[in-house]
């Protein structure tokens, strides 16, 4: 959450910073700001501009003569204080000689603010970040690196930060602890960012800082240090990425583009990982031998939001196919309940960005207690990927929209691959393995068939958008699908949506059914179809409008409902196909209501604060 971009070189920094901030706006868009170093030293050397609102508001408000060849910028997702011009980053010290941009949270900010106030410092914002600027400005260290290190030594929390100082005009100092930071290498110019998206039009040669590292960035290169200022040997490496993959192109939004990319993303995810001859899968990145798979007695899946819900789908797959107890838990709660870490449990961390702080902290807790953890992540070299013992990369390509679509689909496929591999070293027969591997190979085509019905879903979505509240219901395999559907609907349409197990309706939620509350029901063709159809009758008897995501051969028993039929795969794989219409319903409801689909209010893409 929040975005950082920095530049130092021979070019004018403001256009580069504004472009980078625009590419990072999905990480935070309450306010934006930048600071550049003009000629000379002293208080007038740093020029700051910041505004509540979007990057375009900042660009429109920049003074005509706002120039400098070094600068840092920020897009904010508010944690301390409302979104206004004062709370926007960068923040400066009392003498205007230090400017700081910061992602993360300073846990002891209140105590530091009290200490600074007692020393006569006037704090002008509500933010935790402002204390960093004052601490750096008040440091008596001889170097900027020393000043930043001294400030960080009294700070508790998480940070990705960049610092400009008027007395050290040749450098930017950056630091990381729990929030990603990247240094980009150009030709006699250097870049800093919290996400590769900000840099891809300028360089794809980057160094990713580790937690506890600082970097000094000058026009001629960079050096890395530990917080105690001892050197580290960090080298920049090329990243294989297509800059055009970060563009929306002809699409009205990134979310629409990313939904339509799902067939190709699914094909990439499966490429080289299916073994139809032996009904098995290849997951060499797990770094596990068959004997180690056989020793697993339990699987625990950890994720947040959509990653948690797809983790529930994955737990069902693993139990069905490998006959190993499996469950999913919200990573944000995991470490706070003092979990028992078992040596024969396989822990799976799921995150699109690979930087989700709650999930990262859960991984670190597991590792600290000697557990084995693997990752399902989309970003190569991300913090979770580096912390895990092994993993499965999602190969979904860059996902910019806050609402996850193609990454979620590939997460499900990752769990399917893992479930088959676990199953085949245990009790899953070669016949069942072959059945599932064949079905997985066909999934990209089926995903395309579902997406081809977009106009049908759009018409239904426009009706649902007018409802103040909705239920999403499903049973067993269908329940996490319903949870994900409700999540998508509420996060981008801002309509209240709640998910329930179909079997739980009669234990309370049925009291709310009336003609103004639609229910979206997930009803696959399986051994629970009759019971699910019975629940539809209960809703219809109370005049509740129904939208049913189902298979074309399912008989709804005369219930009046809007049907959204999806093609059938194998029963174990049907959940992901039934998730796709719910993505499109949410998207078209938000579109009908005129919302900013890629940047839903109060949310951000990469959650790097607790």
C-alpha positions in Angstrom: 0.0 0.0 0.0 1.3 3.4 -1.0 3.8 3.9 -3.8 7.3 5.3 -3.9 9.3 6.5 -6.9 12.7 8.3 -7.1 15.1 9.5 -9.7 18.6 11.0 -9.8 20.5 11.8 -12.9 20.8 14.4 -15.6 17.2 14.6 -16.7 14.5 16.7 -15.1 13.0 14.6 -12.3 9.3 15.9 -12.2 8.1 14.3 -15.4 9.7 10.9 -14.5 8.3 11.0 -11.0 4.8 11.9 -12.2 4.9 9.1 -14.7 6.1 6.6 -12.1 3.4 7.8 -9.6 0.8 7.3 -12.2 1.9 3.7 -12.7 1.9 3.1 -8.9 -1.5 4.7 -8.2 -3.1 1.3 -7.7 -1.0 1.0 -4.6 -2.5 4.2 -3.0 -4.5 7.1 -4.3 -5.7 9.2 -1.4 -3.1 11.8 -2.1 0.2 12.3 -3.9 3.3 14.4 -3.7 6.9 14.9 -4.8 10.0 16.8 -3.8 12.9 17.7 -6.1 16.3 19.0 -5.3 17.0 22.4 -7.0 20.4 24.0 -7.3 22.3 25.0 -4.2 21.9 23.9 -0.6 19.9 25.0 2.4 16.2 25.3 3.0 15.5 26.5 -0.6 17.2 23.5 -2.2 14.2 21.2 -1.7 10.9 22.0 -3.4 7.8 20.2 -2.3 4.4 19.8 -4.0 1.6 17.6 -2.7 -2.1 17.3 -3.0 -5.0 15.3 -1.7 -6.6 13.3 -4.6 -5.1 11.6 -7.6 -1.8 12.0 -9.4 -3.5 14.1 -12.0 -4.5 16.6 -9.3 -0.9 16.9 -8.3 0.3 17.3 -11.9 -2.3 20.1 -12.4 -1.1 21.9 -9.3 2.6 21.9 -9.9 4.2 25.3 -10.2 5.4 26.2 -13.7 9.0 26.4 -12.5 9.3 23.2 -10.6 12.7 21.7 -11.7 15.4 19.5 -10.3 17.5 16.5 -11.4 16.9 14.5 -8.2 13.6 13.8 -6.5 11.3 11.4 -4.8 7.5 11.0 -5.0 4.7 9.1 -3.3 1.1 8.0 -3.6 -0.6 7.5 -0.3 -3.0 5.0 1.2 -4.0 6.7 4.5 -3.1 5.0 7.8 -2.6 8.0 10.1 -4.8 11.0 9.5 -7.3 11.8 6.7 -6.3 12.4 3.1 -5.5 16.1 2.8 -2.7 18.2 1.5 -0.9 18.4 4.9 -0.9 14.6 5.5 0.3 13.9 1.9 3.9 12.8 1.5 6.7 14.0 1.3 7.1 15.1 4.9 9.9 17.5 5.9 11.8 18.4 9.0 11.4 21.8 10.7 14.2 23.4 8.6 13.0 22.0 5.3 16.4 20.4 4.7 15.1 16.8 4.9 12.3 15.2 2.9 11.0 11.7 3.4 8.5 9.4 1.7 7.4 6.3 3.5 5.4 3.1 3.0 4.5 1.1 6.1 3.6 2.0 9.7 5.7 3.3 12.5 4.3 1.4 15.5 5.9 3.7 18.1 5.0 7.0 16.3 2.9 8.3 19.2 5.7 8.0 21.7 8.2 9.5 19.2 5.8 12.4 18.5 5.5 13.1 22.3 9.3 13.0 22.6 9.8 15.4 19.7 7.1 17.8 21.0 8.7 17.8 24.4 11.9 18.9 22.7 10.1 21.8 21.1 9.5 20.3 17.6 6.2 21.5 16.0 4.6 18.6 14.2 2.3 19.8 11.5 0.6 16.6 10.2 -1.3 13.6 11.7 1.1 11.1 10.2 3.5 8.7 11.6 6.0 9.4 8.8 6.7 13.0 9.8 8.6 11.8 12.8 11.2 10.1 10.5 11.9 13.5 8.8 12.5 15.2 12.2 14.6 12.3 13.5 16.9 12.4 10.4 17.0 16.2 10.5 18.0 16.3 14.2 20.7 13.6 13.8 24.3 14.7 14.4 25.8 12.0 12.2 28.2 13.1 9.6 26.7 11.3 6.6 23.2 11.0 5.3 23.5 7.2 5.7 24.4 7.7 9.3 21.5 10.1 9.9 19.0 7.6 8.4 20.5 4.7 10.4 20.4 6.7 13.6 16.7 7.6 13.0 15.8 4.0 12.2 17.5 2.7 15.4 14.7 4.3 17.5 11.8 3.3 15.2 9.6 0.2 15.6 7.5 -0.9 12.7 7.7 -1.4 8.9 9.1 0.8 6.3 10.1 1.3 2.8 11.4 4.9 2.7 13.4 7.3 0.6 15.2 10.4 1.9 16.5 13.6 0.3 18.7 16.0 2.2 19.7 19.5 1.1 23.2 19.1 2.5 23.8 15.9 0.5 22.7 16.9 -3.0 24.3 14.0 -4.8 22.3 11.1 -3.3 19.0 9.5 -2.3 19.2 7.2 0.7 16.5 4.4 0.8 15.8 1.7 3.4 13.6 -1.3 3.7 12.0 -3.3 6.5 8.8 -5.2 5.6 7.9 -3.0 2.7 9.3 -3.5 -0.8 11.9 -1.3 -2.4 13.7 -1.6 -5.7 16.7 0.2 -7.1 16.8 0.6 -10.9 20.0 1.0 -12.9 20.1 3.3 -15.9 22.9 5.0 -18.0 24.4 7.5 -15.6 21.0 7.8 -13.9 19.3 5.7 -11.2 15.8 5.0 -10.1 14.0 3.9 -6.9 10.5 2.4 -6.7 8.3 0.3 -4.5 7.1 -1.7 -7.5 8.7 -2.6 -10.9 5.7 -1.0 -12.6 7.1 2.4 -12.0 10.4 1.6 -13.7 9.7 -0.7 -16.7 9.7 2.2 -19.2 13.1 3.3 -18.1 15.0 0.2 -17.0 14.5 -3.5 -16.2 17.9 -3.9 -14.5 17.1 -3.8 -10.8 18.3 -4.7 -7.3 15.7 -5.7 -4.7 16.6 -4.6 -1.2 16.2 -7.1 1.7 14.7 -6.3 5.0 17.2 -4.5 7.2 19.1 -3.0 4.2 19.8 0.6 3.2 21.0 1.8 -0.2 22.8 5.0 -1.2 21.7 5.9 -4.8 23.7 8.4 -6.9 23.6 9.2 -10.6 26.6 6.9 -11.1 25.3 3.8 -9.2 24.4 2.4 -5.8 25.8 0.8 -2.8 23.9 -1.2 -0.1 24.4 -1.3 3.6 23.0 -2.9 6.7 21.5 -0.7 9.3 24.8 -0.7 11.2 26.4 0.7 8.0 28.4 -2.3 7.2 28.5 -3.0 3.4 26.4 -5.7 1.7 27.1 -7.1 -1.7 23.9 -6.4 -3.6 24.1 -6.6 -7.4 21.5 -5.5 -10.0 20.1 -8.2 -12.4 17.9 -8.0 -15.5 14.3 -8.8 -15.1 12.5 -10.4 -18.0 9.3 -8.3 -18.3 7.4 -6.8 -21.2 6.7 -3.1 -20.5 3.5 -3.3 -22.5 2.1 -5.8 -20.0 1.7 -2.9 -17.6 -0.6 -1.0 -20.0 -4.4 -1.3 -20.2 -4.2 -0.9 -24.0 -7.6 -0.8 -25.6 -9.4 -1.8 -22.5 -11.4 0.6 -20.4 -9.8 -0.7 -17.2 -7.0 -3.0 -16.1 -9.6 -5.3 -14.4 -11.3 -5.9 -17.7 -8.0 -6.5 -19.5 -6.9 -8.9 -16.8 -10.1 -10.9 -16.8 -9.9 -11.4 -20.5 -6.2 -12.5 -20.1 -7.2 -15.5 -18.0 -7.2 -18.1 -20.7 -3.6 -17.2 -21.7 -2.5 -16.8 -18.1 -4.0 -20.2 -17.2 -2.1 -21.8 -20.2 1.2 -20.3 -18.9 0.5 -21.6 -15.5 0.0 -25.1 -16.7 2.8 -25.2 -19.3 5.4 -27.9 -18.6 3.7 -28.9 -15.4 1.3 -31.6 -16.6 2.3 -35.2 -17.2 -0.5 -36.9 -19.0 1.4 -40.1 -19.4 1.6 -40.8 -15.7 -1.4 -38.7 -14.6 0.9 -36.6 -12.5 2.3 -33.0 -12.2 5.7 -31.5 -12.2 6.4 -28.9 -9.5 10.2 -28.9 -9.2 10.1 -25.5 -7.4 8.8 -27.1 -4.3 12.2 -28.6 -3.6 10.6 -31.8 -2.2 11.2 -35.5 -2.9 8.4 -38.0 -3.1 9.4 -39.4 0.3 8.9 -35.9 1.8 5.5 -35.6 0.3 4.5 -38.9 1.8 5.5 -37.7 5.2 3.0 -34.8 5.1 0.1 -35.4 7.5 -1.6 -32.0 7.2 -1.7 -29.0 4.9 -2.4 -25.5 6.3 -3.0 -22.7 3.8 -2.6 -19.0 4.7 -3.7 -16.0 2.7 -5.7 -12.8 2.9 -8.9 -11.7 1.1 -9.3 -13.5 -2.2 -6.1 -15.5 -1.5 -7.7 -16.8 1.6 -10.9 -17.8 -0.2 -9.1 -19.5 -3.0 -7.1 -21.2 -0.3 -10.3 -22.7 1.0 -10.9 -24.0 -2.5 -7.4 -25.4 -2.5 -7.9 -27.1 0.9 -10.9 -28.9 -0.5 -8.9 -30.1 -3.5 -6.1 -31.4 -1.3 -8.5 -33.3 0.9 -10.4 -34.8 -2.0 -7.4 -35.8 -4.0 -4.6 -36.5 -1.5 -6.8 -37.5 1.4 -4.7 -35.3 3.7 -6.5 -33.0 6.2 -6.3 -29.5 4.9 -7.7 -26.2 5.9 -7.2 -22.5 5.1 -6.9 -19.7 7.6 -6.7 -15.9 7.4 -2.9 -15.1 7.5 -3.7 -11.9 9.4 -4.9 -13.9 12.4 -2.5 -16.8 12.3 0.5 -15.6 14.2 -1.5 -13.8 16.9 -3.0 -17.0 18.2 0.3 -18.6 19.0 -0.1 -21.4 16.5 1.3 -24.9 17.0 3.8 -25.5 14.2 3.9 -29.2 13.4 6.9 -30.8 11.6 4.7 -33.0 9.4 2.5 -30.1 8.3 3.0 -28.4 4.9 2.3 -24.7 5.2 1.3 -22.9 2.0 1.4 -19.1 1.8 -0.7 -17.5 -1.0 -0.1 -13.9 -2.2 -0.3 -12.3 -5.6 2.2 -9.6 -4.8 4.4 -11.8 -2.6 4.6 -8.8 -0.3 1.4 -9.0 1.7 2.6 -8.1 5.1 0.2 -10.3 7.1 1.1 -13.4 5.0 4.8 -12.5 5.1 4.8 -12.3 8.9 2.9 -15.6 9.2 5.7 -17.2 7.0 8.4 -15.8 9.2 6.6 -17.1 12.3 6.4 -20.6 10.7 10.1 -20.5 9.7 11.1 -19.3 13.2 9.4 -22.3 14.7 11.0 -24.8 12.3 8.0 -25.4 9.9 8.2 -26.1 6.2 6.4 -23.4 4.1 6.0 -23.1 0.4 4.6 -20.1 -1.5 2.1 -19.5 -4.3 3.1 -16.1 -5.5 3.0 -14.1 -8.7 6.1 -11.9 -8.3 9.5 -13.4 -8.8 11.9 -12.3 -6.1 9.3 -11.0 -3.8 9.7 -11.2 0.0 7.4 -14.2 0.5 9.1 -16.1 -2.4 12.5 -15.5 -0.8 11.4 -16.5 2.7 9.8 -19.8 1.6 11.5 -23.2 1.3 10.1 -23.6 -2.2 7.1 -22.5 -4.2 4.9 -22.4 -7.3 5.1 -19.2 -9.3 1.7 -18.2 -10.8 3.0 -16.8 -14.1 -0.2 -14.6 -14.4 1.8 -11.6 -15.6 1.4 -8.2 -14.0 -1.9 -7.6 -12.2 -2.6 -3.9 -11.7 -6.3 -3.8 -10.7 -6.9 -4.0 -7.0 -9.5 -6.8 -7.5 -7.6 -9.9 -8.3 -8.8 -12.0 -11.2 -6.2 -13.8 -13.3 -3.9 -14.3 -10.3 -6.7 -15.8 -8.4 -7.5 -18.2 -11.2 -3.8 -19.2 -11.4 -3.8 -19.7 -7.6 -6.5 -22.2 -8.0 -4.6 -24.0 -10.7 -1.5 -24.0 -8.4 -3.6 -25.8 -5.8 -4.9 -28.3 -8.3 -1.3 -29.0 -9.4 -0.2 -29.4 -5.8 -3.2 -31.6 -4.9 -2.5 -34.0 -7.8 1.2 -34.2 -7.0 0.4 -34.9 -3.3 -2.3 -37.4 -4.3 -0.1 -39.3 -6.8 2.5 -40.1 -4.2 -0.2 -41.3 -1.9 -3.5 -42.9 -2.9 -4.7 -41.1 -6.1 -4.8 -43.7 -8.9 -3.2 -43.1 -12.2 -6.7 -43.2 -13.8 -7.9 -40.4 -11.5 -4.6 -38.5 -12.0 -5.0 -38.8 -15.8 -8.6 -37.7 -15.6 -7.6 -34.5 -13.7 -4.5 -33.7 -15.7 -6.5 -34.0 -18.9 -9.2 -31.7 -17.4 -6.6 -29.2 -16.4 -5.2 -29.1 -19.9 -8.7 -28.2 -21.1 -9.4 -25.5 -18.6 -7.9 -22.5 -20.5 -10.4 -23.2 -23.3 -13.3 -23.5 -20.9 -12.3 -20.3 -19.2 -12.5 -18.6 -22.6 -16.0 -20.1 -23.1 -17.2 -18.5 -19.9 -15.7 -15.1 -20.7 -17.4 -15.2 -24.1 -20.8 -14.8 -22.4 -19.8 -11.4 -20.9 -22.8 -9.5 -22.4 -25.2 -11.9 -20.7 -23.5 -11.3 -17.4 -23.5 -7.6 -17.9 -27.3 -7.5 -18.3 -27.7 -9.4 -15.0 -25.2 -7.2 -13.2 -27.0 -4.0 -14.0 -30.1 -5.4 -12.2 -28.1 -6.6 -9.2 -26.3 -3.2 -9.0 -29.6 -1.6 -8.0 -30.0 -3.8 -4.9 -28.8 -2.3 -1.6 -27.7 -5.7 -0.4 -27.1 -9.3 -1.8 -26.5 -12.8 -0.6 -24.1 -15.2 -2.2 -24.6 -18.8 -1.2 -22.8 -22.1 -2.0 -22.3 -25.5 -0.4 -19.0 -27.4 0.2 -17.0 -26.7 -2.9 -19.4 -23.8 -3.8 -19.0 -21.9 -0.5 -15.6 -20.4 -1.1 -16.8 -19.5 -4.6 -19.7 -17.6 -3.0 -17.3 -15.9 -0.5 -15.1 -14.8 -3.4 -18.1 -13.6 -5.3 -19.3 -11.5 -2.4 -15.8 -10.1 -1.9 -15.6 -9.0 -5.5 -19.0 -7.4 -5.5 -18.5 -5.4 -2.3 -15.0 -4.2 -3.1 -15.7 -2.6 -6.4 -19.5 -2.0 -6.5 -19.7 -0.8 -2.9 -22.9 -2.8 -2.5 -23.2 -4.8 0.7 -22.8 -8.5 -0.1 -22.6 -11.4 2.3 -21.7 -15.0 1.7 -23.3 -18.0 3.5 -23.2 -21.7 3.3 -26.5 -22.7 1.6 -27.2 -25.1 4.4 -27.0 -22.2 6.9 -29.8 -20.1 5.4 -32.4 -21.6 7.6 -30.3 -21.0 10.7 -30.7 -17.2 10.5 -30.1 -15.5 7.2 -33.4 -16.6 5.7 -35.1 -14.0 7.9 -33.7 -11.3 5.6 -35.0 -12.7 2.4 -37.5 -10.5 0.6 -38.1 -9.1 -2.9 -35.4 -6.4 -2.4 -32.6 -8.8 -1.5 -31.3 -10.9 -4.4 -29.4 -14.1 -3.9 -26.6 -15.3 -6.2 -26.5 -19.1 -5.7 -23.7 -21.4 -6.8 -25.3 -24.7 -7.8 -23.0 -27.2 -9.6 -24.0 -30.5 -10.9 -22.9 -32.8 -8.1 -24.2 -35.0 -5.3 -25.6 -31.9 -3.5 -27.6 -30.6 -6.4 -31.0 -31.6 -5.0 -30.3 -30.1 -1.6 -29.1 -26.9 -3.3 -32.3 -26.7 -5.4 -34.4 -27.3 -2.3 -32.8 -24.1 -0.8 -33.6 -22.2 -4.0 -37.3 -23.2 -3.4 -37.1 -21.8 0.1 -35.8 -18.5 -1.2 -38.4 -18.3 -4.0 -41.2 -19.1 -1.6 -40.2 -15.9 0.3 -40.2 -13.9 -3.0 -36.4 -13.5 -3.0 -34.9 -12.8 -6.5 -32.5 -15.5 -7.6 -29.4 -15.6 -9.9 -28.1 -19.1 -10.2 -24.6 -20.0 -11.5 -24.9 -23.6 -12.5 -24.4 -26.2 -15.2 -26.7 -26.4 -18.2 -27.9 -29.9 -17.4 -29.0 -29.0 -13.8 -32.8 -29.0 -13.4 -33.8 -26.1 -11.1 -37.2 -27.7 -10.4 -39.3 -24.9 -11.8 -37.8 -22.2 -9.6 -38.0 -18.8 -11.2 -34.4 -17.7 -11.5 -31.9 -16.1 -13.9 -29.5 -18.9 -15.0 -25.9 -18.3 -15.7 -24.7 -21.6 -17.2 -21.0 -22.5 -17.2 -19.4 -25.5 -19.0 -18.6 -28.5 -16.9 -15.1 -29.7 -16.1 -14.3 -32.4 -13.6 -16.2 -31.8 -10.3 -13.0 -31.0 -8.4 -12.1 -28.2 -10.9 -15.6 -26.8 -11.4 -15.2 -24.1 -8.6 -12.8 -21.9 -10.7 -15.2 -21.9 -13.7 -18.1 -20.9 -11.4 -16.0 -18.1 -10.0 -15.6 -16.4 -13.4 -19.2 -15.2 -13.8 -19.0 -13.6 -10.4 -16.0 -11.6 -11.5 -17.9 -10.3 -14.4 -21.0 -9.6 -12.4 -19.0 -7.5 -10.0 -17.2 -5.7 -12.8 -20.3 -4.8 -14.7 -22.2 -3.7 -11.6 -19.4 -1.3 -10.7 -19.3 -0.1 -14.3 -23.1 0.5 -14.3 -22.7 2.5 -11.0 -19.9 4.6 -12.5 -17.2 3.6 -10.0 -13.4 3.7 -10.5 -13.1 -0.1 -11.0 -9.3 -0.4 -10.8 -9.0 1.8 -7.7 -11.9 1.1 -5.3 -12.2 3.5 -2.4 -10.3 2.7 0.8 -8.4 -0.2 -0.8 -5.0 -0.7 -2.4 -3.4 -3.5 -4.4 -0.4 -4.6 -2.3 -1.2 -4.6 1.4 2.1 -3.9 3.1 0.7 -2.6 6.4 -1.0 -4.6 9.2 
